[in-house]
Amino acid sequence: MTTILIKIIPLDLAATLSPGILALTLILLGSKTHPKIRTFSLLFGTLLVAIAIAILGMTISKAAPTAKPTLISATIDLTLGLIFIYFGIKQIFSQERKIKERDDAGGYQIIRWLIIGLVISATNFDAVLLSLAAAKEVGDAAVNDFNKIILLAVNILFFIAPTSLPFILYLIFPRFAAKFLGKLNKIVLKYSRYILFLMFAVFGVYFVYRGIKFWF
């Protein structure tokens, strides 16, 4: 259990570095138009994506378990590693997407913000890849099903953190949350690309190594 946690926590932590989603959450919480219900809708959409990623990661693991390496599992690891390296290099030259809130003329717009949560989370490819890799590692782990459920829950909690943590802080400490989270977003925006580059590079090499050693 401890061994697999050591593997997945860095991946999960890196998956939380989503300044665009964090900024959108802060905008919603700071708006005067039903901030709680709209942020909750955004959070629920993100949660659905997180659950889908966990299921997909487990499915990939069952289809190509690494306990007994096969051509399929080695190919998946090699492909995943190359994708990680590509996204790592891309981080240095890319800029974070700027996501802006649009006015809601029709009230709460619960369904709309749920869909927005689904779309921006599913297209946040950096976080999706990192969380997917963590879910696959959980599927590959030699632990019982109960522990796997706990580990997947950890993955999900980290994935939704850019929305859930500001929301929880806002509910408990509304004044403190606005100042603290605003500063946090600036820090994440400034340094996230370098942290993501390092994480993608390290785990990219790891997956490539695990893939190519099948042939040697």
C-alpha positions in Angstrom: 0.0 0.0 0.0 2.8 2.4 1.0 4.8 1.6 -2.1 2.0 2.3 -4.5 1.1 5.5 -2.7 4.7 6.7 -3.2 4.2 6.0 -6.9 0.8 7.7 -7.4 1.0 10.7 -5.1 3.5 12.6 -7.3 1.3 11.9 -10.3 -1.8 13.0 -8.4 -0.1 16.1 -7.1 1.0 17.2 -10.5 -2.5 16.6 -11.8 -3.8 19.3 -9.5 -1.7 22.0 -11.2 -4.5 23.4 -13.3 -4.4 27.2 -13.0 -7.1 27.7 -15.6 -9.6 25.6 -13.8 -8.6 27.1 -10.4 -9.0 30.6 -11.9 -12.5 29.8 -13.3 -13.5 28.4 -9.9 -12.3 31.6 -8.2 -14.2 33.7 -10.7 -17.4 31.7 -10.0 -17.0 32.0 -6.3 -16.4 35.7 -6.5 -19.4 36.3 -8.7 -22.8 37.7 -7.5 -24.9 35.2 -9.5 -25.5 32.1 -7.4 -21.8 31.3 -6.8 -22.3 28.2 -4.7 -24.7 26.3 -7.0 -22.7 27.1 -10.1 -19.4 26.1 -8.6 -21.0 22.9 -7.3 -22.2 22.2 -10.8 -18.7 22.8 -12.2 -17.3 20.5 -9.5 -19.8 17.7 -10.2 -18.9 17.8 -13.9 -15.2 17.5 -12.9 -16.0 14.6 -10.6 -17.7 12.7 -13.4 -14.5 13.0 -15.5 -12.4 11.9 -12.6 -14.5 8.8 -12.1 -14.3 8.0 -15.8 -10.5 8.3 -15.7 -10.3 6.0 -12.8 -12.4 3.4 -14.5 -10.5 3.7 -17.8 -7.1 3.3 -15.9 -8.4 0.2 -14.2 -9.7 -1.2 -17.5 -6.3 -0.6 -19.3 -4.6 -2.3 -16.4 -6.8 -5.4 -16.6 -6.4 -5.5 -20.4 -2.6 -5.4 -20.1 -1.4 -6.2 -16.6 2.3 -5.5 -16.0 2.7 -8.2 -13.3 3.4 -10.5 -16.2 4.6 -8.3 -19.1 3.1 -9.0 -22.5 3.5 -7.4 -25.9 0.3 -5.4 -25.3 1.3 -4.2 -21.9 4.8 -3.3 -23.1 3.4 -1.4 -26.0 1.0 0.5 -23.8 3.8 1.5 -21.4 6.1 2.5 -24.2 3.3 4.6 -25.9 2.3 6.2 -22.6 6.0 7.0 -21.9 6.5 8.7 -25.2 3.3 10.7 -24.8 4.5 11.8 -21.3 7.8 12.9 -22.7 6.1 14.8 -25.5 3.8 16.6 -23.1 6.7 17.3 -20.8 8.6 19.1 -23.6 5.4 20.8 -24.6 5.0 22.3 -21.1 8.1 24.5 -21.6 6.7 26.2 -24.7 3.0 26.2 -23.9 0.9 28.8 -22.0 -2.0 28.0 -19.7 -5.4 28.4 -21.2 -7.3 31.4 -20.0 -10.9 30.4 -19.1 -13.3 33.2 -18.5 -16.8 33.2 -17.1 -19.7 34.3 -19.3 -22.8 36.0 -18.0 -25.7 33.7 -17.2 -28.9 35.3 -18.3 -31.0 32.3 -17.4 -30.4 31.9 -13.7 -28.5 29.1 -12.2 -27.6 27.3 -15.4 -26.9 24.1 -13.5 -26.7 21.9 -16.6 -24.6 24.4 -18.5 -21.9 24.6 -15.7 -21.9 20.8 -15.3 -21.2 20.5 -19.0 -18.5 23.1 -18.8 -17.0 21.1 -15.9 -17.0 18.0 -18.0 -15.5 19.7 -21.1 -12.7 21.7 -19.4 -11.7 18.7 -17.2 -11.8 16.2 -20.1 -9.7 18.5 -22.3 -7.2 19.3 -19.6 -4.9 16.7 -21.1 -2.0 17.2 -18.7 -4.1 16.4 -15.7 -6.0 13.6 -17.5 -2.8 11.8 -18.5 -1.3 12.1 -15.1 -4.4 10.8 -13.4 -4.8 8.0 -15.9 -1.3 6.9 -15.3 -1.9 6.9 -11.5 -5.1 4.9 -12.0 -3.2 2.4 -14.1 -0.6 2.1 -11.4 -3.3 1.3 -8.9 -4.7 -1.4 -11.2 -1.2 -2.9 -11.5 -0.6 -2.9 -7.8 -0.6 -6.1 -5.9 -3.2 -5.1 -3.3 -6.7 -6.2 -2.6 -9.8 -4.7 -4.2 -10.7 -2.6 -1.1 -7.3 -1.0 -1.0 -7.6 -0.3 -4.8 -10.9 1.5 -4.2 -9.2 3.6 -1.5 -6.3 4.5 -3.8 -8.7 5.3 -6.7 -10.6 7.6 -4.3 -7.3 9.4 -3.6 -6.8 9.8 -7.3 -10.2 11.3 -7.7 -9.9 13.7 -4.8 -6.6 15.0 -6.2 -8.1 15.4 -9.7 -11.0 17.5 -8.5 -8.9 19.5 -5.9 -8.6 22.7 -8.1 -12.3 23.0 -7.8 -13.2 21.2 -4.6 -10.7 22.8 -2.3 -11.5 26.4 -3.2 -15.2 25.6 -2.8 -14.8 24.0 0.6 -12.6 26.9 1.8 -15.2 29.4 0.5 -17.9 27.7 2.4 -15.9 27.6 5.7 -13.8 30.8 5.4 -15.2 33.0 2.6 -13.0 36.1 3.2 -9.8 34.2 3.8 -10.4 32.0 0.8 -10.6 34.9 -1.7 -7.1 36.3 -0.7 -5.3 33.0 -0.2 -6.6 31.3 -3.3 -5.9 34.3 -5.5 -2.2 34.3 -4.4 -2.0 30.5 -4.8 -3.3 30.7 -8.3 -0.6 33.2 -9.2 2.1 30.9 -7.8 0.7 27.8 -9.6 0.4 29.8 -12.9 4.1 30.9 -12.6 5.7 27.6 -11.7 3.3 24.9 -12.9 4.9 24.4 -16.3 8.3 23.6 -14.8 6.9 21.2 -12.2 4.8 19.5 -14.9 7.8 19.2 -17.2 9.8 17.5 -14.5 6.9 15.1 -13.6 6.2 14.2 -17.2 9.9 13.7 -18.0 10.5 11.5 -15.0 7.5 9.3 -15.4 7.9 9.3 -19.2 11.3 7.8 -18.9 10.0 5.3 -16.3 7.2 4.1 -18.6 9.5 3.9 -21.6 12.0 1.9 -19.6 9.3 -0.5 -18.4 8.0 -0.9 -22.0 11.3 -1.5 -23.8 12.7 -4.0 -21.2 10.1 -6.5 -22.5 12.2 -6.9 -25.6 15.5 -7.3 -23.8 
